[in-house]
Amino acid sequence: MAYTAEELKRIVELGLQRSRIHQVLIEESVIGWKEIEFEVMRDAADTCIIICGMENVDAMGIHTGESVVVAPILTLRDDEFQKLRAASLKIIRALDVQGGCNVQLAYQDGDYRIIEVNPRVSRSSALASKATGYPIARVASKIAIGLNLDEITNTVTGCTPASFEPAIDYVVVKVPRWPFDKFPNADRTLTTAMKSTGEVMAIGRTLEEAFKKAMRSLDTDVYSHTSESEIRMLLANPTDERFGCIFDAFRAGFSVEEVAELTYIAPFFLEKMRNIVLMEETLSAGNPSPETIRDARRAGVLFRRDCQPLRHIRTDRGRAGRPAFL
């Protein structure tokens, strides 16, 4: 990624030297833009539906497989959502795709760019299928043998055709799982190259609850950071620790604006993470009311019998190790 003419010249020279065909591809930078995904299904009769819309918590500049992903899309107005939805349907029709298709777009201030189109069942398709209960692979197979969407029964509902667009009244969060515990000397920096080898999916009635469930499901050691300089470094230079470090930043007194400036993450998501930290502080103060306890459970915060927030557990499975943050 080049930020100056000198950097661009150096990168292009290096690319030309390494390229077997002596060519390089130069693209417009969309770093910091929102990354939106749509899972689309189309049949031979040109019936198209949107199975699921997903939004990356991390902005452009980090591979979608390395990013925390939320479904449904939460930070777009209805006109913005409809604009990107219509573009996705137009794309799958223009390519004459019959079956499933994943469309990824970058969006900022009314303008959008097409990142890529995957006319196949992808890793994002598996997430969309699990998040909505729509059997994408099965329906795509039925379309491949000549059936149309209105002729295929959704085996999950058992009573509706596959031409019905799924609608969810809960929040789904996907968090990647990296293998750096097995490869401690590997470069942990997150870029446009995917390094994660798995992911976890959490479902909650609130975004806070889904965030906390996903963090607990990772089952990896996550260490707390208290140094402001270290927190700023981890936020500005994303690694596998950045998601947990955002919570540390709010505990250290960072504002939503400061974290948004360092990470390019939408303030909406940061406010939800800050709500979790504020709930932990409320519980730590002692003597919470029944309403506070109820709100804490809705926020996904676990606590002991004395109502103190449960923030550390052992994940070493019997071996001596360090605690993990919940």
JOVEN-V712590 format. One line per field, one symbol per residue. psi: psi as a letter, one per 20 degrees, with the letter a starting at -180 (. if undefined). burial: 1 if it has 9 or more other C-alpha atoms within 8 Angstrom, else 0. A space follows every 50 residues. Layout:
psi: ???
burial: ???
This chain:
psi: ppirhggggggggghhhhphjlqqppqppkpiqqppqpoqpqahjkppqo gppqppgqrqipqhiiqppppapijqrhhgghghghgghhghghilpobq ppppqpppliqqqpgrpolroahhhgghghhijpngggghhhhhjiqrhi ippoighiiqriippqpqkrpppppqoqkihhmijqojppbippiqjarq pqprhqhgghghgghhihlrppqqpiphhgghghhhnpaiihghhhhhgh hijqrhgghhhhijqphghhhghhhgghhghghhiqlqrhhggghghhjj pqqrhjjppoiqrpjiliqpaqqqp.
burial: 00000011001100110010010000000000111111111111001111 11111111111110011111111000000110011001100110001111 11111110000001001110100111111011011100111111001110 01110000001110010000111111110100000000010001010011 11111111111111100100110001000111011001111101111111 00010100110111111011111111101101110001000110011111 11100011110011100000001111
